[in-house]
Amino acid sequence: MLDIRRILSDTEACRKALLDRKTDIPIDAVLEEEKELSSLRKRWESLRETRNRLSEEIGRKKRVGEETAPLMEESRSVNAEIALIEQDLLKREEALRERLLLIPNIPHPSVPVGPDETANREVHRKGSPREFPVSPLPHWEIGNRLGILDFDRAAVLSGSRFSVLTGEGARLERALTSWMLDTHTASGRTRRSGKAYTEVSVPLLVRPEMMEGTGQFPKFREESFQIPEDNLVLIPTAEVPVTNLNRDSILEAEDLPLKYVASTTCFRREAGAAGKDTRGLIRQHQFQKVELVWLTSPDTSYDDLEELTQDAEQILEGLGLPFRRIALCTGDLGFSSAKTYDLEVWMPAQGVYREISSCSNFEDFQARRAGIRYRPRGGGKPRLVHTMNGSGVAIGRTIAAILENFQEQDGSVVIPEVLRPYMGGESRLLPANNHPEGRGRVDRK
């Protein structure tokens, strides 16, 4: 949530930033509401001064035995008006807060200005797409041939945009999750921050105010799976519970940055993505993801964003997957983000790079909502932390990328070397032909 003082003191810059983001949220309405609130607060303060004056005058008259009835009547009238104004203030302040909750974050000056994804800027590429002797197959066909990926059975269980991973497919998902967690919790101490990640296991169901704290509510309420009878929401990402672990807290500067990693199931209705990526593992209602979350100092957060993004990149490098880093432009930036890098992995069957991780700096946008502050070194008034997160990375999309990039002409898929200790030493996934359970064979050569 934006600081109203920022809007008031730098109105034109905020107005331009929102135009650059292609948002239709008018800040003029916010300015008008704040003006009315300011006038009401001044009236409230004036009445309180009057009440205090009357109270002193009534006390003085009582001490000398003078008549106080007229002053007491005036005091009752003033108290009644104060009570009415306080009720009005509460309603107006809540209305203003609701309006502020719908205003997106202000982009950092380094963010490219542009209307949509066509203006995103490529930062770098790593790894070269492989040349295939024949057209590569899409991952859903490969998974079916291997007997490890089943969308039909998932549709019977739950409908569209769900999947069942079987046998070595389920094992590959588990292997990826374990390797990513091991990699992140072991790394970090040699980087600039000097800290490794702390692994946390968090609830998959949260209260609505946790969703508000990270910016999902109220803007994206329709995208979530909700359980109204219990007033709970299924998390769309581990970012929600992990960021809110320090909700309404004052941290110590020397403890920053706090770095967390969590593996969770994520749930998204994808209501705004009708017709997009309806086949395969790219856009599912339920998926696994390893998430990186930082709480850090405003003085270092943009250096920290670079480090967090490198932490996500090391996963793709370790797997040997070709990818690129993209700096999102103002028109493609997420609602809560001040700056975002997308990591896009090469998908041979489609001949395009597809997003596999988003690494964002939210500055104090989430911290203001969630009440996360820190006490500066040497004392002083507590300040809001800066929050950041990034996928480290999405498991389903990684499986899709492995199947497509490492497919062989004989129908097998090479398992990345870093995963083999987690796969019982297996080096390849083999087609399910003639396998008694039709669930894929493995090669330990």
C-alpha positions in Angstrom: 0.0 0.0 0.0 1.3 3.4 -0.9 1.9 6.0 1.8 -0.7 8.7 1.5 2.0 11.2 2.4 3.9 10.2 -0.7 0.8 10.8 -2.9 0.2 14.2 -1.3 3.8 15.4 -1.5 4.7 14.0 -4.9 1.3 14.0 -6.6 2.4 14.5 -10.2 5.2 11.9 -10.0 2.6 9.4 -8.6 0.1 10.3 -11.3 2.7 9.8 -14.1 3.8 6.5 -12.5 0.3 5.2 -12.5 -0.2 6.2 -16.1 3.0 4.4 -17.0 1.5 1.3 -15.4 -1.6 1.6 -17.5 -3.8 1.7 -14.4 -7.2 3.4 -14.4 -7.1 4.1 -10.7 -7.7 7.9 -10.3 -5.6 9.4 -7.5 -7.8 12.6 -7.7 -10.5 10.8 -5.7 -7.9 9.9 -3.1 -6.7 13.5 -2.9 -10.3 14.7 -2.5 -11.1 12.2 0.2 -7.9 13.1 2.1 -8.8 16.8 1.8 -12.2 16.2 3.3 -10.7 14.0 6.0 -8.2 16.8 6.8 -11.0 19.3 7.2 -12.9 16.9 9.4 -9.9 16.3 11.6 -9.3 20.0 12.1 -13.0 20.4 13.1 -12.6 17.5 15.5 -9.4 19.0 17.0 -11.1 22.4 17.4 -14.1 20.8 19.2 -11.8 19.0 21.6 -10.1 22.2 22.4 -13.5 23.8 23.1 -14.4 20.8 25.3 -11.3 21.2 27.3 -11.9 25.0 27.7 -15.5 24.4 28.8 -14.3 21.7 31.3 -11.9 24.1 32.8 -14.5 26.9 33.0 -17.1 24.6 34.5 -14.6 23.5 37.2 -13.7 27.1 38.0 -17.3 28.2 38.3 -18.1 25.3 40.6 -15.3 26.2 42.9 -16.6 29.7 43.4 -20.3 28.6 43.5 -21.4 30.2 40.2 -24.0 28.8 37.8 -22.7 26.2 35.4 -25.9 24.9 33.7 -25.4 26.9 30.4 -21.8 25.7 30.1 -22.7 22.1 30.9 -25.4 22.2 28.2 -22.9 23.6 25.7 -20.4 20.9 26.7 -23.0 18.2 26.1 -23.6 19.6 22.7 -19.9 19.7 21.9 -19.5 16.1 23.1 -22.3 14.9 20.9 -20.8 16.6 17.8 -17.4 15.1 18.6 -19.0 11.6 18.8 -20.7 12.1 15.4 -17.4 13.3 13.8 -15.5 10.4 15.3 -18.0 8.0 13.7 -17.7 9.8 10.4 -13.9 9.8 10.6 -13.8 6.1 11.1 -16.0 5.5 8.0 -14.1 7.9 5.9 -10.7 6.6 6.9 -11.8 3.1 6.2 -13.1 4.2 2.8 -9.8 5.9 2.0 -7.9 2.8 3.1 -10.0 0.6 0.8 -9.2 3.0 -2.1 -5.5 3.0 -1.3 -5.5 -0.8 -1.2 -6.5 -0.8 -4.9 -3.6 1.5 -6.0 -0.6 -0.4 -7.4 3.0 0.2 -6.3 5.1 2.9 -7.9 7.8 1.5 -10.3 11.4 2.0 -9.5 13.2 4.5 -11.8 15.2 1.7 -13.4 12.0 -0.1 -14.7 11.6 0.3 -18.4 8.6 2.3 -19.4 6.2 0.6 -21.8 2.6 -0.5 -22.3 2.9 -4.3 -22.2 5.2 -7.3 -22.4 6.5 -6.1 -25.8 8.5 -3.4 -23.9 10.1 -5.8 -21.5 13.9 -5.7 -21.7 16.2 -8.7 -21.9 19.1 -8.5 -19.4 21.0 -11.6 -20.3 20.8 -15.2 -21.5 22.5 -18.3 -20.2 22.8 -21.6 -22.0 22.1 -22.3 -25.6 19.0 -24.0 -26.9 19.7 -27.5 -28.1 19.4 -28.4 -31.8 17.1 -31.4 -32.4 17.3 -33.7 -35.4 13.5 -33.8 -35.5 10.8 -31.6 -34.1 10.8 -31.9 -30.3 7.7 -33.2 -28.6 5.7 -31.1 -26.1 6.1 -32.2 -22.5 2.5 -33.5 -22.2 3.1 -36.0 -25.0 6.5 -37.0 -23.5 5.0 -37.5 -20.1 2.2 -39.7 -21.5 4.7 -41.8 -23.4 6.8 -42.2 -20.3 3.7 -43.2 -18.3 4.4 -40.5 -15.7 2.0 -37.7 -16.4 -1.8 -38.2 -16.6 -4.2 -35.3 -17.2 -7.2 -37.5 -18.0 -7.3 -39.1 -14.6 -6.8 -35.8 -13.0 -9.8 -34.4 -14.9 -12.0 -37.2 -13.5 -10.8 -36.4 -10.0 -10.9 -32.6 -10.1 -11.7 -31.2 -13.6 -9.5 -29.3 -16.0 -6.0 -27.8 -15.2 -5.0 -30.5 -12.7 -2.5 -33.3 -13.2 -1.5 -36.6 -11.8 2.2 -37.5 -11.6 2.8 -41.2 -11.4 5.8 -43.4 -10.5 9.0 -41.7 -11.7 7.1 -38.5 -12.4 6.1 -38.2 -8.8 9.7 -39.1 -7.8 11.1 -36.4 -10.1 8.8 -33.8 -8.5 10.1 -34.9 -5.1 13.7 -34.9 -6.2 13.4 -31.4 -7.7 11.9 -30.1 -4.5 14.5 -31.7 -2.2 17.4 -30.6 -4.4 16.2 -27.0 -4.6 15.6 -26.8 -0.8 19.1 -28.3 -0.2 20.7 -25.9 -2.7 19.1 -22.8 -1.2 19.7 -23.7 2.5 23.3 -24.5 1.7 24.0 -21.3 -0.3 24.1 -17.7 0.6 27.0 -17.4 3.1 29.4 -16.8 0.2 27.2 -14.1 -1.3 27.1 -10.4 -0.4 24.4 -10.9 2.2 26.5 -13.5 4.0 23.4 -15.5 5.1 21.9 -18.7 4.0 18.1 -19.3 3.8 16.1 -20.6 6.7 13.7 -23.3 5.6 10.1 -23.0 6.9 7.0 -25.2 6.5 3.9 -23.1 6.6 0.1 -23.5 6.5 -1.6 -23.7 3.1 -4.7 -22.0 4.5 -4.5 -18.4 5.7 -6.8 -15.7 6.9 -7.9 -13.1 4.4 -5.9 -10.4 6.1 -2.7 -12.3 5.3 -3.7 -12.1 1.6 -4.3 -8.4 2.0 -0.9 -8.0 3.7 0.9 -9.2 0.6 -1.3 -7.4 -1.9 -3.4 -10.3 -3.2 -6.6 -8.9 -1.6 -8.7 -7.0 -2.5 -7.3 -6.7 -6.0 -7.1 -10.4 -6.9 -9.8 -11.8 -4.7 -11.5 -13.6 -7.6 -8.3 -15.4 -8.4 -8.3 -17.3 -5.1 -9.9 -20.4 -3.8 -11.8 -19.4 -0.6 -13.5 -21.3 2.2 -15.9 -18.7 3.5 -17.4 -20.9 6.2 -14.0 -21.0 7.9 -12.9 -17.5 6.8 -9.8 -19.1 5.2 -8.1 -18.9 1.8 -5.9 -21.5 0.0 -2.5 -19.8 -0.6 -1.6 -18.8 -4.2 2.1 -18.8 -3.2 4.2 -19.4 -0.1 4.9 -15.6 -0.3 1.7 -15.0 1.6 2.3 -17.0 4.8 6.1 -16.6 4.8 6.0 -12.8 4.5 3.4 -12.6 7.2 5.5 -14.6 9.6 6.8 -11.3 10.9 3.5 -9.5 10.7 3.0 -6.6 13.2 6.7 -7.0 14.3 9.6 -4.7 15.0 12.8 -6.4 13.9 16.4 -5.4 14.7 18.6 -4.0 12.0 21.4 -6.4 12.7 19.0 -9.3 12.0 18.4 -8.2 8.4 18.1 -9.6 5.9 15.8 -12.4 7.0 15.9 -15.0 4.2 13.3 -17.8 4.0 12.8 -20.7 1.7 9.6 -22.8 1.6 8.1 -25.5 -0.6 4.4 -25.5 -0.8 1.5 -26.5 -2.9 -0.1 -23.4 -4.5 -3.7 -22.9 -5.6 -4.9 -20.4 -8.2 -8.2 -20.1 -10.0 -6.6 -18.4 -13.0 -9.9 -16.7 -13.6 -8.2 -14.1 -15.7 -6.4 -16.6 -17.9 -9.2 -18.3 -19.8 -8.0 -20.1 -22.8 -4.3 -19.6 -22.0 -2.0 -22.7 -21.7 -4.9 -25.1 -21.4 -2.6 -28.0 -22.1 0.3 -29.2 -20.0 1.9 -28.1 -16.8 2.4 -24.4 -17.4 -0.8 -23.0 -16.0 -2.5 -25.3 -13.3 -5.0 -24.7 -10.6 -2.7 -26.6 -8.2 1.1 -26.8 -8.4 4.3 -27.1 -6.3 6.7 -24.3 -5.9 9.8 -23.5 -4.0 9.6 -19.8 -2.9 12.3 -17.4 -1.7 11.3 -14.5 0.6 13.5 -11.7 2.0 12.8 -9.0 4.6 15.6 -6.5 4.2 16.8 -2.9 4.7 15.6 -0.2 2.3 19.3 0.8 2.0 20.3 -2.5 0.4 17.1 -3.9 -1.1 18.0 -3.4 -4.8 21.4 -5.1 -4.3 19.5 -7.8 -2.5 17.1 -8.2 -5.4 20.1 -9.0 -7.6 21.3 -11.6 -5.2 17.8 -13.2 -4.8 17.5 -13.4 -8.6 20.9 -15.0 -8.8 19.8 -17.6 -6.3 16.9 -18.5 -8.6 19.2 -18.5 -11.6 21.5 -21.0 -10.0 18.7 -23.6 -10.0 18.3 -23.3 -13.7 22.1 -23.3 -14.3 22.5 -26.4 -12.1 19.9 -28.2 -14.1 21.5 -27.2 -17.4 18.4 -25.5 -18.7 18.7 -22.6 -21.1 17.1 -19.4 -19.8 17.0 -15.7 -20.0 16.4 -12.9 -17.5 13.8 -10.2 -18.4 13.3 -6.8 -16.7 9.5 -6.2 -16.8 8.3 -2.8 -18.0 5.9 -0.6 -16.2 2.9 -1.9 -18.1 3.7 -5.6 -17.3 4.7 -5.1 -13.7 2.8 -7.0 -11.0 0.4 -5.0 -8.8 2.6 -5.0 -5.7 6.0 -4.8 -7.3 8.3 -1.9 -7.7 10.7 -3.9 -9.9 10.6 -7.4 -11.3 12.9 -9.8 -13.1 11.3 -12.7 -14.8 13.4 -15.8 -15.5 12.2 -17.5 -18.7 13.2 -21.1 -19.5 13.5 -22.3 -23.1 10.7 -24.7 -24.2 11.8 -26.4 -27.4 8.4 -27.7 -28.5 7.0 -24.2 -28.6 10.2 -22.5 -29.7 9.8 -19.8 -27.0 11.1 -18.9 -23.6 8.4 -19.3 -20.9 8.3 -17.8 -17.4 9.5 -20.1 -14.6 10.3 -17.6 -11.9 9.4 -14.0 -11.0 11.8 -12.1 -8.6 10.4 -8.9 -7.3 11.2 -6.0 -4.9 8.0 -4.6 -3.3 9.9 -2.0 -1.3 7.7 -1.0 1.7 4.4 -1.7 -0.2 3.7 -5.0 1.6 5.4 -4.1 4.9 3.0 -1.1 5.3 0.0 -3.4 4.9 1.5 -6.1 7.2 3.1 -3.8 9.8 6.6 -5.2 9.4 9.2 -2.7 10.7 12.8 -2.7 12.0 14.7 -0.6 14.5 17.6 1.2 12.8 21.1 0.8 14.2 21.9 3.5 16.7 18.2 4.0 17.5 15.6 6.2 16.0 12.0 5.6 14.9 11.2 2.2 13.6 11.2 2.0 9.7 9.3 -0.2 7.4 11.3 -3.1 5.9 11.5 -3.8 2.2 10.1 -7.2 1.2 11.1 -9.3 -1.8 10.4 -12.7 -3.1 11.0 -15.0 -6.1 10.2 -18.5 -7.2 13.2 -20.7 -6.6 11.6 -22.2 -8.8 8.2 -23.5 -10.0 8.3 -27.3 -9.9 5.7 -28.2 -12.6 7.2 -25.8 -15.1 10.7 -27.2 -14.3 9.4 -30.8 -15.0 8.0 -29.5 -18.3 11.3 -27.9 -19.2 13.3 -31.0 -18.3 11.1 -33.3 -20.4 11.3 -31.0 -23.5 14.9 -30.0 -23.3 16.4 -33.4 -22.4 14.2 -35.7 -24.6 16.0 -38.2 -26.8 15.1 -39.8 -30.2 14.5 -43.2 -28.5 11.8 -41.7 -26.4 13.9 -41.5 -23.2 14.6 -38.3 -21.2 18.0 -37.6 -19.6 17.8 -36.8 -15.9 20.0 -33.8 -15.0 23.1 -35.0 -13.1 22.3 -33.0 -10.0 19.1 -34.8 -9.5 20.4 -38.3 -9.9 21.3 -38.8 -6.3 17.7 -37.9 -5.5 16.5 -40.4 -8.1 18.2 -43.5 -6.8 21.1 -43.0 -9.3 18.8 -43.1 -12.3 20.2 -41.4 -15.4 17.3 -41.6 -17.8 13.5 -42.0 -17.8 12.5 -44.6 -20.3 9.2 -45.1 -22.2 6.5 -47.1 -20.6 6.3 -49.7 -23.5 5.9 -53.2 -22.1 6.2 -52.0 -18.5 3.9 -54.2 -16.4 2.3 -51.1 -14.7 2.7 -48.7 -17.7 4.5 -46.3 -15.4 7.8 -45.8 -17.1 11.1 -47.5 -16.7 14.4 -46.1 -15.5 18.0 -46.5 -16.6 20.8 -46.5 -14.0 23.7 -46.6 -16.5 
